[in-house]
Amino acid sequence: MKTEDIIELQEKLIIIYKFISQKRLLNKFFFEGLEDQIPSRDLSSNPMVKEIVEMDDSSQILRECILELEEIKPSRFKEVYDIEDYEDLFQMILFKNNVESLCVKFGLKDCDEIEKLNIKNLIEIIE
């Protein structure tokens, strides 16, 4: 797998992770007890992203994937992790990858447009 592919997949997974995190926080804060009234994004145009988002443990799986991709990056692309500045490596990666910038990079208005992310070709490279 080429370095560019590793970085692109990691960045796209960060966008999906942020979408899921924001959705869960919003649901917990505003819609607790109103689960049947929660608005949801139509992800049917991107079955792969839809499958990731709908998995029960999607946040944990994405976290592990993002960390694994960080491990296989060549050292010149890795950030130096300082335990005093961040809770853990994952928090540092999220902080260093601004989701708004990533969305612009991939042509999204914001992370709510994750159905527009094309991850199929990257997943195929891994398989």
SULRA-V520450 format. One line per field, one symbol per residue. ss: DSSP state (H for helix, E for strand, L for the rest). phi: phi as a letter, one per 40 degrees, with the letter a starting at -180 (. if undefined). A space follows every 50 residues. Layout:
ss=???
phi=???
//
This chain:
ss=LLHHHHHHHHHHHHHHHHHHHHHHHHHHHHLLLLHHHLLLLLLLLLHHHH HHHHLLLHHHHHHHHHHHHHHHLLHHHLLLLLLLLLLLHHHHHHHHLLHH HHHHHLLLLLHHHHHHLLLHHHHHHHL
phi=.cdcccccccccccccdcdccccccccccbbcgbdcbccbccbccbdccd cccccdbdccccdcccccccccccdcbccccbdccbdadcccccccbccc ccccdbgbcaccccccccbdccccccc
//
